[in-house]
Amino acid sequence: MAITVLVSGAKGRMGQEVVRAVNDAHGIEVVGLVDIGDDLARAIATTKPQVMVDFTVPDAAMGNIRTALAHRVAPVVGTTGISAADREEVEALCQNNSTPCLIAPNFALGAVLMMRFAKEAAQYFPDAEVIEMHHEKKLDAPSGTAALTAEMIAQGRMDAKPIELPAGAFEKIPGSRGGKAAGDVPVHSVRLPGFVASQMVIFGGPGQTLTIRHDSIDRASFMPGVIHAIRRIVSLEGSGKLIYGLENLL
């Protein structure tokens, strides 16, 4: 039997890519499409999907997740801007409904590797900054990928400590040094036409720098990860787990 999928945000750029990818994938079937203004609960009741893939906006994603979990449909969520407090709520809903959920800041396998490499490098290069670059229509900043990368850098440092700014250091323009993420890792966000999703992690050490960079030049780059997540989340049916980050399903 094919895995049945409902796509939320189906008219958006990412949603359209998901529909194409699922239709091309063996053993997976799109049974429902919803977008702004559609009744998600009714669509779920009508189409009875096993999985809901959500690429919408932060204001809509949490409501969609609540609705899906209430109907025991496993959400696979690529919408960014979901806070740590939101994730705590989702985790409780997963447990209460015995239904798994995946929230992934990035579905590109190259981005997952970039974050993993950054975590490993942080043990030896604790001084790091993240620069993420996205298209001009992305609403949230920093990206979920950048926030998760900072968390992984902070974890990877172990006992290594970054240097402190010199006494008297100041910003002539507020925010010039970037926003401080987990572990006080500076994160800089760029929003410009021409980008899809790119990120650099720059590490500095005595007499050397190390740069790890990933570029998604087409939204198709995210689709192998989405298809993998759909297949894997079904295998966790009944677990009631929240999985944060695609790397935890690889």
The 8 nearest C-alpha neighbors of each residue, nearest first, counted from 0:
[[1, 2, 26, 27, 3, 28, 25, 49],
 [2, 0, 26, 27, 28, 3, 25, 4],
 [1, 3, 27, 28, 26, 4, 0, 49],
 [4, 2, 48, 28, 49, 29, 30, 1],
 [5, 3, 29, 50, 48, 51, 30, 28],
 [4, 6, 31, 51, 30, 32, 48, 29],
 [7, 5, 52, 32, 9, 51, 53, 31],
 [8, 6, 53, 33, 9, 34, 52, 32],
 [7, 9, 34, 55, 14, 54, 10, 11],
 [8, 10, 14, 7, 6, 15, 11, 32],
 [11, 9, 8, 14, 15, 34, 12, 33],
 [12, 10, 14, 13, 9, 8, 15, 55],
 [11, 13, 15, 14, 16, 10, 9, 218],
 [12, 14, 16, 15, 11, 17, 54, 218],
 [15, 13, 9, 11, 17, 8, 16, 12],
 [14, 16, 18, 12, 17, 13, 9, 10],
 [15, 17, 13, 19, 14, 18, 20, 12],
 [16, 18, 14, 20, 15, 19, 21, 13],
 [17, 19, 15, 21, 16, 20, 22, 14],
 [20, 18, 16, 22, 17, 21, 23, 15],
 [19, 21, 17, 23, 22, 18, 16, 24],
 [22, 20, 24, 18, 23, 19, 17, 27],
 [21, 23, 19, 20, 24, 18, 28, 29],
 [22, 24, 20, 21, 19, 25, 27, 18],
 [25, 23, 21, 22, 27, 20, 26, 226],
 [24, 26, 27, 23, 22, 21, 1, 28],
 [25, 27, 1, 2, 24, 28, 0, 3],
 [28, 26, 2, 1, 25, 24, 3, 21],
 [27, 29, 3, 4, 2, 1, 30, 22],
 [30, 28, 4, 31, 5, 3, 21, 22],
 [29, 31, 5, 4, 46, 3, 28, 48],
 [32, 30, 5, 29, 46, 6, 33, 42],
 [31, 33, 6, 9, 5, 7, 34, 30],
 [34, 32, 7, 37, 9, 8, 6, 39],
 [33, 35, 8, 37, 9, 7, 36, 10],
 [36, 34, 37, 8, 33, 59, 55, 10],
 [35, 37, 34, 38, 33, 39, 8, 59],
 [38, 36, 35, 34, 33, 39, 42, 41],
 [39, 37, 41, 40, 42, 36, 33, 34],
 [38, 40, 42, 41, 37, 43, 33, 63],
 [41, 39, 43, 42, 38, 44, 66, 67],
 [40, 42, 44, 38, 39, 43, 45, 46],
 [43, 41, 39, 45, 40, 44, 46, 38],
 [44, 42, 40, 47, 46, 45, 41, 39],
 [43, 45, 41, 42, 47, 46, 40, 70],
 [44, 46, 42, 43, 47, 41, 40, 31],
 [45, 47, 43, 48, 44, 30, 42, 31],
 [48, 46, 43, 44, 45, 49, 3, 42],
 [49, 47, 3, 4, 50, 46, 5, 43],
 [48, 50, 72, 3, 4, 73, 2, 47],
 [51, 49, 73, 4, 72, 48, 74, 5],
 [52, 50, 74, 5, 4, 6, 75, 73],
 [51, 53, 75, 6, 76, 74, 7, 5],
 [52, 54, 7, 76, 55, 77, 6, 51],
 [55, 53, 78, 77, 8, 14, 7, 13],
 [54, 56, 8, 78, 53, 60, 59, 7],
 [57, 55, 59, 58, 60, 78, 54, 79],
 [58, 56, 60, 80, 59, 81, 79, 78],
 [57, 59, 56, 60, 61, 62, 55, 80],
 [60, 58, 57, 56, 62, 61, 63, 55],
 [59, 61, 63, 57, 62, 58, 56, 64],
 [62, 60, 64, 63, 59, 65, 58, 57],
 [61, 63, 65, 64, 60, 59, 66, 58],
 [64, 62, 60, 66, 61, 65, 67, 59],
 [63, 65, 61, 67, 66, 62, 68, 60],
 [66, 64, 62, 68, 63, 67, 69, 61],
 [65, 67, 63, 69, 64, 68, 62, 40],
 [66, 68, 72, 64, 70, 69, 65, 63],
 [67, 69, 71, 70, 65, 72, 66, 64],
 [68, 70, 66, 67, 71, 65, 96, 72],
 [69, 71, 68, 67, 72, 66, 43, 40],
 [72, 70, 68, 69, 98, 67, 96, 73],
 [71, 73, 67, 49, 68, 50, 70, 74],
 [72, 74, 50, 100, 99, 98, 51, 49],
 [75, 73, 51, 100, 50, 52, 76, 101],
 [76, 74, 52, 101, 51, 100, 102, 53],
 [77, 75, 102, 53, 78, 52, 74, 101],
 [76, 78, 54, 103, 104, 53, 79, 102],
 [77, 79, 54, 76, 55, 56, 57, 53],
 [80, 78, 143, 81, 104, 77, 57, 142],
 [79, 81, 57, 139, 82, 143, 78, 142],
 [82, 80, 79, 85, 57, 83, 86, 78],
 [83, 81, 85, 84, 80, 86, 79, 87],
 [82, 84, 86, 85, 87, 81, 88, 80],
 [85, 83, 87, 82, 86, 88, 81, 89],
 [86, 84, 82, 88, 83, 87, 81, 89],
 [87, 85, 89, 83, 88, 84, 90, 82],
 [86, 88, 90, 84, 85, 89, 83, 91],
 [87, 89, 85, 91, 86, 90, 92, 84],
 [90, 88, 86, 92, 91, 87, 93, 85],
 [89, 91, 87, 93, 241, 88, 92, 86],
 [90, 92, 94, 88, 89, 93, 95, 87],
 [93, 91, 89, 95, 94, 90, 96, 88],
 [94, 92, 239, 98, 90, 96, 91, 95],
 [93, 95, 239, 97, 91, 92, 96, 90],
 [94, 96, 92, 93, 97, 91, 239, 98],
 [95, 97, 98, 93, 94, 92, 71, 68],
 [98, 96, 239, 237, 94, 93, 238, 95],
 [97, 99, 239, 93, 237, 96, 71, 238],
 [100, 98, 240, 239, 73, 93, 241, 238],
 [101, 99, 241, 74, 73, 75, 242, 240],
 [102, 100, 242, 75, 243, 241, 76, 103],
 [101, 103, 76, 243, 244, 75, 77, 242],
 [104, 102, 244, 105, 245, 77, 243, 76],
 [103, 105, 143, 144, 79, 77, 244, 102],
 [104, 106, 103, 107, 144, 110, 77, 111],
 [105, 107, 224, 221, 225, 108, 245, 103],
 [108, 106, 221, 110, 109, 220, 105, 224],
 [107, 109, 111, 110, 106, 224, 112, 221],
 [110, 108, 112, 107, 111, 113, 213, 214],
 [111, 109, 113, 107, 112, 108, 213, 114],
 [110, 112, 108, 114, 109, 113, 246, 115],
 [111, 113, 115, 109, 110, 114, 116, 108],
 [114, 112, 110, 116, 111, 115, 109, 117],
 [115, 113, 117, 111, 112, 116, 148, 110],
 [114, 116, 112, 118, 117, 113, 111, 119],
 [115, 117, 119, 113, 118, 114, 112, 120],
 [118, 116, 114, 120, 115, 119, 121, 113],
 [117, 119, 155, 152, 151, 115, 121, 116],
 [120, 118, 116, 117, 121, 155, 122, 115],
 [119, 121, 117, 122, 118, 123, 124, 116],
 [122, 120, 124, 125, 156, 155, 118, 123],
 [121, 123, 156, 155, 120, 124, 119, 125],
 [122, 124, 121, 120, 125, 159, 156, 119],
 [125, 123, 121, 126, 122, 120, 202, 204],
 [124, 126, 121, 161, 156, 160, 159, 127],
 [127, 125, 161, 124, 203, 202, 162, 204],
 [128, 126, 202, 201, 125, 203, 184, 200],
 [127, 129, 185, 201, 200, 184, 186, 202],
 [130, 128, 200, 186, 199, 187, 185, 131],
 [131, 129, 187, 199, 198, 186, 188, 200],
 [130, 132, 198, 188, 197, 189, 187, 199],
 [133, 131, 189, 197, 196, 190, 188, 198],
 [134, 132, 196, 190, 194, 195, 189, 197],
 [133, 135, 194, 191, 192, 195, 190, 136],
 [134, 136, 190, 191, 192, 137, 133, 194],
 [137, 135, 134, 138, 190, 133, 192, 191],
 [136, 138, 135, 134, 139, 133, 190, 140],
 [137, 139, 136, 140, 56, 135, 57, 80],
 [140, 138, 137, 80, 141, 142, 79, 57],
 [141, 139, 142, 188, 138, 137, 80, 143],
 [140, 142, 188, 139, 145, 143, 146, 186],
 [141, 143, 140, 145, 144, 139, 146, 79],
 [142, 144, 104, 146, 79, 145, 147, 80],
 [143, 145, 104, 147, 142, 146, 105, 148],
 [146, 144, 148, 142, 143, 147, 149, 141],
 [145, 147, 143, 149, 148, 144, 180, 142],
 [146, 148, 150, 144, 149, 145, 143, 151],
 [149, 147, 145, 151, 150, 146, 114, 144],
 [150, 148, 152, 146, 147, 151, 181, 184],
 [151, 149, 147, 153, 181, 148, 152, 154],
 [150, 152, 154, 148, 118, 153, 149, 155],
 [151, 153, 118, 155, 149, 154, 150, 121],
 [152, 154, 182, 150, 151, 156, 155, 149],
 [155, 153, 151, 152, 156, 157, 150, 118],
 [154, 156, 118, 152, 121, 122, 157, 153],
 [155, 157, 122, 121, 159, 153, 154, 125],
 [156, 158, 155, 159, 154, 122, 153, 160],
 [159, 157, 156, 160, 122, 155, 125, 154],
 [160, 158, 156, 157, 125, 122, 161, 123],
 [159, 161, 125, 158, 162, 156, 126, 157],
 [162, 160, 126, 125, 163, 159, 127, 124],
 [161, 163, 160, 164, 126, 125, 165, 159],
 [164, 162, 165, 161, 166, 160, 126, 168],
 [163, 165, 168, 166, 162, 167, 169, 161],
 [166, 164, 168, 167, 163, 162, 169, 161],
 [167, 165, 168, 164, 163, 169, 162, 170],
 [166, 168, 165, 169, 164, 170, 163, 171],
 [169, 167, 166, 165, 164, 170, 171, 163],
 [170, 168, 167, 171, 173, 172, 166, 176],
 [171, 169, 172, 173, 175, 176, 168, 174],
 [172, 170, 173, 169, 175, 174, 168, 176],
 [171, 173, 170, 175, 174, 169, 176, 177],
 [174, 172, 175, 170, 171, 176, 177, 169],
 [173, 175, 177, 176, 172, 178, 170, 187],
 [176, 174, 177, 173, 172, 170, 171, 178],
 [175, 177, 174, 185, 178, 170, 187, 173],
 [178, 176, 187, 174, 186, 185, 175, 179],
 [177, 179, 186, 185, 180, 174, 187, 176],
 [178, 180, 183, 185, 184, 186, 177, 181],
 [179, 181, 183, 184, 149, 185, 182, 178],
 [182, 180, 150, 183, 149, 184, 153, 179],
 [181, 183, 153, 184, 180, 150, 149, 152],
 [184, 182, 179, 180, 181, 185, 149, 153],
 [183, 185, 180, 182, 179, 149, 128, 181],
 [186, 184, 179, 128, 177, 178, 183, 180],
 [187, 185, 129, 177, 178, 130, 128, 179],
 [186, 188, 130, 177, 129, 131, 178, 185],
 [189, 187, 131, 141, 132, 130, 140, 190],
 [188, 190, 132, 131, 133, 191, 187, 130],
 [191, 189, 135, 133, 134, 132, 188, 192],
 [192, 190, 135, 134, 193, 194, 189, 133],
 [193, 191, 134, 135, 194, 190, 133, 136],
 [192, 194, 191, 134, 195, 135, 133, 216],
 [195, 193, 134, 133, 192, 196, 191, 132],
 [194, 196, 134, 133, 216, 215, 217, 193],
 [195, 197, 133, 215, 194, 132, 214, 198],
 [198, 196, 214, 132, 213, 131, 215, 133],
 [197, 199, 131, 213, 212, 130, 132, 214],
 [198, 200, 212, 130, 211, 129, 201, 131],
 [199, 201, 129, 211, 210, 128, 212, 130],
 [200, 202, 210, 128, 127, 209, 199, 129],
 [203, 201, 127, 209, 208, 126, 124, 210],
 [204, 202, 208, 126, 207, 127, 124, 209],
 [203, 205, 207, 208, 206, 124, 202, 126],
 [204, 206, 207, 203, 208, 124, 126, 202],
 [205, 207, 204, 208, 203, 209, 202, 124],
 [208, 206, 204, 205, 203, 209, 202, 124],
 [207, 209, 203, 202, 204, 210, 201, 206],
 [208, 210, 202, 201, 203, 211, 207, 200],
 [211, 209, 201, 200, 202, 212, 199, 208],
 [210, 212, 200, 199, 113, 201, 209, 213],
 [213, 211, 199, 198, 210, 200, 214, 113],
 [212, 214, 198, 197, 110, 109, 113, 199],
 [215, 213, 197, 216, 196, 198, 212, 110],
 [216, 214, 196, 217, 197, 195, 220, 213],
 [215, 217, 195, 214, 218, 196, 194, 220],
 [216, 218, 219, 215, 220, 195, 221, 196],
 [219, 217, 220, 221, 13, 215, 216, 16],
 [218, 220, 217, 221, 222, 16, 223, 20],
 [221, 219, 218, 107, 222, 217, 215, 223],
 [222, 220, 107, 106, 219, 224, 218, 223],
 [221, 223, 225, 224, 219, 220, 226, 20],
 [224, 222, 226, 225, 221, 227, 220, 107],
 [223, 225, 106, 227, 222, 226, 221, 107],
 [226, 224, 222, 228, 227, 223, 106, 229],
 [225, 227, 229, 223, 228, 224, 222, 230],
 [226, 228, 224, 230, 225, 229, 223, 231],
 [229, 227, 225, 231, 226, 230, 232, 224],
 [230, 228, 226, 232, 227, 231, 225, 233],
 [229, 231, 227, 228, 233, 232, 226, 234],
 [230, 232, 228, 234, 233, 229, 227, 248],
 [231, 233, 235, 234, 229, 230, 228, 99],
 [234, 232, 235, 236, 231, 230, 229, 49],
 [233, 235, 231, 232, 236, 230, 237, 229],
 [236, 234, 232, 233, 238, 237, 99, 231],
 [237, 235, 233, 238, 234, 98, 99, 232],
 [236, 238, 97, 98, 239, 235, 99, 96],
 [239, 237, 240, 235, 236, 97, 99, 98],
 [238, 240, 97, 98, 94, 93, 99, 237],
 [241, 239, 99, 238, 93, 242, 100, 94],
 [240, 242, 100, 90, 99, 101, 243, 93],
 [241, 243, 101, 100, 240, 102, 244, 247],
 [242, 244, 102, 103, 101, 241, 245, 247],
 [245, 243, 103, 246, 247, 102, 242, 104],
 [244, 246, 247, 103, 248, 106, 249, 243],
 [245, 247, 249, 248, 244, 111, 112, 243],
 [248, 246, 245, 249, 244, 242, 243, 101],
 [249, 247, 246, 245, 231, 228, 244, 242],
 [248, 246, 247, 245, 227, 228, 231, 224]]
